């Protein structure tokens, strides 16, 4: 269970020309500083009512802190993050989705004896907030470069000293966390602390009994199981690529690691298994197609150029038009397929500060 402190700040940068997302022409959209008489607000909903927090009330950077989130988000629980996954995204993000009544769905991890091709929707183990934005001037909303997600190394060192954890494993919490942003116009998964997306595979062989077992799981035919989202019979990917034929051989048989190195990802091949699962050969010779995570770096989500990724476009607020208030759902979770998810990472402590910035659209 990961712990964190949460701060949301609203910023506007200055003097930056904006390129239209849809074409290559330079538009006359200029970023300006917030002024005291400007009005940009972030709202949170409670009991069906939305309360807005004014970003121009003070010269200091306004923020929404832990106490505010606890008051307005009844499901706010920074002590209960589990290893989940955003795989099978098309189950909720598709042409049938009604944005106003849709939130991103996550999948629970696999357990011993579970169907390797199915996993239930998570109802806990993550944090999800509905933010509402409005502005007196039309603007594009971005993440700011001031956004950070870091391991709380001092707190993790205390945990390591008290409970015998390896502090470097606790600090890996900063590498396997994700923050997603869902609006009417976009869905982005922010992967912190990387310069290039990890392109995490949503499938692999697993030891669902770790640390009580030293071996990857095998099926009734004594073949190592490939868990996750790929083109197995009846899957959506099979409709596109056809079914996969998994390949097994002795060269892929994994040796049993030491107890301190054992994880759900790093295990040995069961001596009873028909060799080890060769994923690379299954892809080149067996038509295997594995779904991969699509994430964005902070640089990509904060940059305003011809390839920019604004979270949402906010038109100038009109009290008579509710469509001028824009909803963005923010989800914080651990991506269970990330290879940095070791057994002790669930106890890691981290600090998250989300900062937004806006680029105003000129008249």
Buried (B, 14 or more C-beta within 10 A) or exposed (E): BBBBEBBBBBBBBEEEEBBBBEEEEEBEBBBBEBEEEBBBBBBBBEEEEBBBBEBBEEEEEBBBEEEBBEEBBEEBBBEBBBBBBBBBBEEBBEEEEEEEEBEBBBBBBBEEEBEBBEBEEBEEBBBBBBBBBBBBBBBBBBBBBBBBBBBBBEBBBBBBEEEEBEBEBBBBBBBBBBBBBBBEEBBBBBBBEBEEBBEBBBBBBBBBBBEEBBBBBBEEEEBBBBBBBBBBEEBEBBEEBEBBEBBBEEEBBBEBEEEEEBBBBBBBBBEEBBBBBBBEBBBEEBBBBBBBBBBBBBEBBBBBEEEBBBBBBBBBBEEEEEEBBBBBBBBBBBBBBBBBBBBBBBBBBBBBBBBBBBBBBEE
